[in-house]
Amino acid sequence: MKTIGFIDYYLDEWHAEHYPKWIEQASGGTMKVAYAYGMADSPSGRTNVQWSEDKGIELLPSIAEVVDRSDYIIVLSPDHPQYHESLAQLPLQSGKPTYIDKTFAPDRQTARRLFDLAEQHGTPLFSSSALRFAAEYAGAERAGIENIISFGPGRYDNYSIHQIEPIVSLLGPGVRRMMYTGTPHAPSWLIGFSGGRQAEIHHLGGGCPFSLTVSYTSGETNMLKADSDYFGLFAGALVRFFETGVPPVDPAETVAIITIIEQGFKTMETPYQWVELPSE
């Protein structure tokens, strides 16, 4: 049995609640979340002690102990990426395969520092939205894509990654510029990629399912709705990463995703004007 350690801002949150079961199922019972650390207690839910007792997961008093006793590490804090750099310092120096939950980092420079630290210490690292692994998206033809239009629910700050991740997985990290094109209740962005390719993201509220319309230079168009069990598929990819130490996501793509998210906030200040994105 291989053990996994959770490191979180606070443990009573949706990802920490569900990941243990998904991982155990995806690994056929060969991996188990055994240890956890929370920086603070949830402001509106169970304390870390209560969560650990309910889940049967041993709560440890420090990040160092979680890293020392675990075979693999998951840094959670999915809705508070501003804490990822401090929570991940010891895991990324451990050499043990480490997954950092979405959204990977609050900005491009932090994302690059995290990957640099992992590389310096030989620590396998990746991060991703589970939507990258949706069967409908993962199985899409990549050659000849000219345009992608994406729709989804949620706020831009913590849900945009679920639209941007699949787009970058299909178009690659060659993002060049973007502009804000939305309205107060339906924010949207246009993103320019290398070679004149473009993508749009639209946040249309809670009743809008995740979907992509992909257009090709051939004139063909595919409409893709994420109906598959993408969380289960993500858990399978996570287990394979822990087993092999081989990240399933190119760091350049993750940095590009974070760059888009960071710059998207800035483009809202100048609607309908292209903003050139950093590439170095």
C-alpha positions as CSV (number, residue, x, y, z in Angstrom):
1,M,0.0,0.0,0.0
2,K,1.4,3.4,-1.1
3,T,0.4,6.3,1.1
4,I,-0.6,9.8,0.0
5,G,-0.4,13.0,2.1
6,F,-2.8,15.9,1.8
7,I,-1.5,19.4,2.4
8,D,-4.3,22.0,2.4
9,Y,-5.2,25.5,3.5
10,Y,-8.2,23.9,5.3
11,L,-9.3,20.3,4.9
12,D,-13.1,20.6,4.9
13,E,-13.4,21.4,1.2
14,W,-14.9,19.6,-1.8
15,H,-11.7,18.2,-3.4
16,A,-10.3,16.9,-0.1
17,E,-13.7,15.3,0.6
18,H,-13.8,13.3,-2.7
19,Y,-10.2,12.7,-3.8
20,P,-9.5,9.8,-1.2
21,K,-12.4,7.6,-2.6
22,W,-11.5,8.4,-6.3
23,I,-7.8,7.6,-5.8
24,E,-8.5,4.4,-3.9
25,Q,-10.9,3.3,-6.7
26,A,-8.6,4.3,-9.5
27,S,-5.6,2.6,-8.0
28,G,-7.5,-0.6,-7.2
29,G,-6.8,-0.1,-3.5
30,T,-3.0,0.1,-3.9
31,M,-2.9,3.8,-2.9
32,K,-4.6,5.5,0.0
33,V,-4.7,9.0,1.5
34,A,-3.3,8.3,4.9
35,Y,-2.0,11.7,6.2
36,A,-3.2,15.3,6.1
37,Y,-2.2,18.8,7.3
38,G,-4.4,21.9,7.3
39,M,-3.0,25.4,7.8
40,A,-6.2,26.7,9.3
41,D,-9.7,25.5,10.1
42,S,-12.5,26.0,7.7
43,P,-14.3,29.3,8.4
44,S,-17.7,27.8,7.8
45,G,-17.4,24.0,8.1
46,R,-15.7,21.3,10.2
47,T,-12.4,21.8,11.9
48,N,-9.4,19.9,10.6
49,V,-9.6,17.6,13.6
50,Q,-13.3,16.8,12.9
51,W,-12.7,16.3,9.1
52,S,-9.8,13.9,9.8
53,E,-11.8,11.9,12.3
54,D,-14.7,11.7,9.9
55,K,-12.5,10.5,7.0
56,G,-10.2,8.2,9.0
57,I,-7.1,10.1,7.9
58,E,-4.4,10.9,10.3
59,L,-4.0,14.6,11.0
60,L,-0.3,15.6,11.4
61,P,0.9,18.8,13.0
62,S,3.3,19.9,10.2
63,I,3.9,19.8,6.5
64,A,7.3,18.3,7.2
65,E,5.8,15.2,8.8
66,V,3.3,14.7,6.0
67,V,6.1,14.9,3.5
68,D,8.3,12.5,5.5
69,R,5.7,9.9,6.0
70,S,4.0,9.9,2.6
71,D,5.0,8.2,-0.6
72,Y,3.2,10.9,-2.7
73,I,2.0,14.4,-2.0
74,I,-1.1,16.4,-3.0
75,V,-1.1,20.1,-2.3
76,L,-4.8,21.1,-2.3
77,S,-6.2,24.6,-1.5
78,P,-8.1,24.6,-4.8
79,D,-9.8,27.9,-4.2
80,H,-6.9,29.6,-2.6
81,P,-3.9,29.3,-5.0
82,Q,-2.2,32.2,-3.2
83,Y,-1.1,29.7,-0.6
84,H,0.3,27.1,-3.0
85,E,3.8,28.4,-3.0
86,S,4.2,28.3,0.8
87,L,2.4,25.0,1.1
88,A,4.5,23.4,-1.6
89,Q,8.0,24.4,-0.5
90,L,8.9,21.2,1.3
91,P,7.0,18.8,-1.0
92,L,8.8,20.3,-4.0
93,Q,12.2,19.7,-2.3
94,S,11.4,16.1,-1.4
95,G,11.9,14.4,-4.7
96,K,8.5,12.7,-4.2
97,P,5.8,12.9,-7.0
98,T,3.7,16.0,-6.1
99,Y,0.4,17.1,-7.5
100,I,-0.7,20.7,-6.9
101,D,-4.4,21.3,-7.3
102,K,-6.1,23.8,-9.6
103,T,-5.6,26.7,-9.9
104,F,-1.8,26.0,-9.9
105,A,-0.7,29.5,-9.1
106,P,-2.0,33.1,-8.7
107,D,0.3,34.4,-11.4
108,R,2.9,33.5,-14.1
109,Q,5.9,34.3,-12.0
110,T,4.8,32.1,-9.1
111,A,4.1,29.3,-11.6
112,R,7.6,29.5,-13.0
113,R,9.1,29.5,-9.5
114,L,7.2,26.4,-8.5
115,F,8.4,24.5,-11.6
116,D,11.9,25.7,-11.1
117,L,12.0,24.6,-7.5
118,A,10.7,21.1,-8.5
119,E,13.3,20.8,-11.2
120,Q,16.1,21.8,-8.9
121,H,15.3,19.0,-6.6
122,G,14.2,16.3,-9.1
123,T,10.6,16.4,-7.9
124,P,8.0,15.2,-10.4
125,L,5.2,17.8,-10.5
126,F,2.1,18.6,-12.4
127,S,-1.2,20.4,-12.0
128,S,-4.4,20.4,-14.0
129,S,-8.1,20.9,-14.2
130,A,-10.0,17.6,-14.3
131,L,-11.7,18.9,-17.5
132,R,-8.4,18.3,-19.5
133,F,-9.1,14.5,-19.0
134,A,-12.7,14.6,-20.2
135,A,-13.0,11.8,-22.8
136,E,-14.7,14.1,-25.3
137,Y,-11.9,16.7,-25.1
138,A,-8.9,14.3,-24.8
139,G,-10.2,12.3,-27.9
140,A,-10.6,15.4,-30.1
141,E,-8.5,15.7,-33.3
142,R,-5.8,18.4,-32.7
143,A,-4.4,18.8,-36.2
144,G,-5.8,21.7,-38.1
145,I,-7.8,23.4,-35.3
146,E,-8.5,27.1,-36.3
147,N,-11.0,28.2,-33.7
148,I,-12.4,27.0,-30.4
149,I,-15.5,28.4,-28.6
150,S,-15.9,27.4,-25.0
151,F,-18.8,27.7,-22.6
152,G,-19.1,27.0,-18.9
153,P,-20.4,28.0,-15.5
154,G,-18.8,29.7,-12.5
155,R,-16.8,32.8,-11.8
156,Y,-13.7,33.7,-13.7
157,D,-11.3,33.6,-10.7
158,N,-11.7,30.0,-9.8
159,Y,-13.6,28.4,-12.8
160,S,-11.9,29.9,-15.8
161,I,-9.2,27.2,-15.6
162,H,-11.9,24.6,-16.5
163,Q,-12.3,26.3,-19.9
164,I,-8.8,27.4,-20.5
165,E,-7.1,24.0,-19.6
166,P,-8.9,22.1,-22.4
167,I,-8.2,24.9,-24.8
168,V,-4.5,24.9,-24.2
169,S,-4.4,21.1,-24.2
170,L,-5.8,21.3,-27.8
171,L,-3.9,24.3,-29.1
172,G,-0.7,24.1,-27.1
173,P,1.1,26.8,-25.1
174,G,1.6,29.3,-27.9
175,V,-0.7,32.0,-26.5
176,R,0.0,35.5,-27.9
177,R,-2.7,38.0,-26.9
178,M,-6.2,38.3,-25.5
179,M,-9.0,40.8,-25.1
180,Y,-12.1,41.1,-22.9
181,T,-15.4,41.0,-24.8
182,G,-18.0,40.3,-22.1
183,T,-20.8,42.0,-20.1
184,P,-21.2,42.2,-16.3
185,H,-23.3,39.0,-16.1
186,A,-21.8,37.1,-19.0
187,P,-18.0,37.7,-19.0
188,S,-16.1,36.5,-22.1
189,W,-12.6,36.7,-23.6
190,L,-11.0,36.2,-27.0
191,I,-7.6,34.6,-26.9
192,G,-5.1,34.7,-29.8
193,F,-2.6,31.8,-30.3
194,S,0.3,31.4,-32.7
195,G,-0.5,30.9,-36.3
196,G,-3.6,33.1,-36.2
197,R,-5.6,30.5,-34.2
198,Q,-8.2,31.8,-31.8
199,A,-10.3,30.7,-28.8
200,E,-13.2,32.2,-26.9
201,I,-14.3,31.5,-23.3
202,H,-17.7,32.4,-22.0
203,H,-19.0,32.2,-18.4
204,L,-22.7,31.9,-18.7
205,G,-23.8,31.0,-15.2
206,G,-24.7,27.9,-13.2
207,G,-27.0,26.4,-15.8
208,C,-24.4,26.3,-18.5
209,P,-22.6,22.9,-18.9
210,F,-19.0,22.7,-20.0
211,S,-18.7,22.4,-23.8
212,L,-16.4,23.2,-26.7
213,T,-17.1,23.9,-30.4
214,V,-14.0,23.2,-32.3
215,S,-13.6,24.4,-35.9
216,Y,-10.9,23.1,-38.3
217,T,-9.2,24.6,-41.4
218,S,-10.8,21.8,-43.3
219,G,-14.2,23.3,-42.7
220,E,-15.3,20.6,-40.3
221,T,-16.8,21.5,-36.9
222,N,-17.1,19.3,-33.8
223,M,-19.3,20.2,-30.9
224,L,-18.1,18.5,-27.7
225,K,-19.9,18.4,-24.3
226,A,-18.0,17.1,-21.3
227,D,-20.4,14.3,-20.3
228,S,-17.9,11.7,-19.4
229,D,-16.7,10.9,-15.8
230,Y,-13.8,13.4,-16.1
231,F,-13.1,13.3,-12.3
232,G,-12.6,9.5,-12.6
233,L,-10.4,9.9,-15.6
234,F,-8.4,12.6,-13.8
235,A,-8.0,10.2,-10.8
236,G,-6.6,7.5,-13.2
237,A,-4.1,10.0,-14.6
238,L,-3.1,11.0,-11.1
239,V,-2.5,7.4,-10.1
240,R,-0.4,6.8,-13.2
241,F,1.6,9.9,-12.4
242,F,2.3,8.6,-8.9
243,E,3.3,5.2,-10.2
244,T,5.6,6.4,-12.9
245,G,6.8,9.8,-11.8
246,V,6.0,11.1,-15.4
247,P,3.8,14.2,-15.4
248,P,1.0,14.0,-17.9
249,V,1.0,17.7,-18.5
250,D,3.7,19.8,-20.1
251,P,4.8,22.5,-17.6
252,A,4.8,25.0,-20.6
253,E,1.1,24.5,-20.9
254,T,0.5,25.0,-17.2
255,V,2.5,28.3,-17.3
256,A,0.5,29.4,-20.4
257,I,-2.8,28.6,-18.6
258,I,-1.8,30.7,-15.6
259,T,-0.6,33.5,-17.9
260,I,-4.0,33.6,-19.6
261,I,-5.9,33.7,-16.2
262,E,-3.7,36.4,-14.8
263,Q,-3.8,38.6,-17.9
264,G,-7.6,38.1,-18.2
265,F,-8.2,40.2,-15.2
266,K,-6.1,43.0,-16.7
267,T,-7.9,42.9,-20.0
268,M,-11.2,43.8,-18.2
269,E,-9.8,47.3,-17.7
270,T,-9.6,47.9,-21.5
271,P,-12.4,46.0,-23.2
272,Y,-12.2,45.2,-26.9
273,Q,-8.5,46.0,-27.0
274,W,-5.8,43.4,-27.6
275,V,-3.3,42.9,-24.8
276,E,-0.1,41.2,-25.7
277,L,0.9,38.4,-23.3
278,P,4.4,37.6,-22.0
279,S,6.1,34.7,-23.5
280,E,9.5,34.6,-21.6
